[in-house]
Amino acid sequence: MAGAISDNESWLAKVKDVEAKVAEVQVQSAKENVKIVEKVVKKLEIVRIQGAEVIKYVDREVVKYDTKFAPGGICEIPKEFFIAHNDAAKDSR
């Protein structure tokens, strides 16, 4: 019986060691999660600002082409809009 009690105590000691390591890793994980959230927030802010700039540009340029219509009632889409769209897609990655 003494051997079983000794074996149980050694297993309990191992469990305590592992629990301490898990707690330590959880603290590190929480710190990393905060860093990740901060990066995501910064990235979203950059995308929001760039999106607002693209919208201003498109609104400014649409006035130039608002009255131009191609035959058949289809409006002309200038190459500047494609360039602005592609630039916005590149910057948001």
Buried (B, 14 or more C-beta within 10 A) or exposed (E): EEEEEEEEEEEEEEEEEEEEEEEEEEEEEEEEEEEEEEEEEEEEEEBEEBEEBBEEBBEEBEEEBEEEEEEEEEEEEBEBBEEBEEBBEEBEE
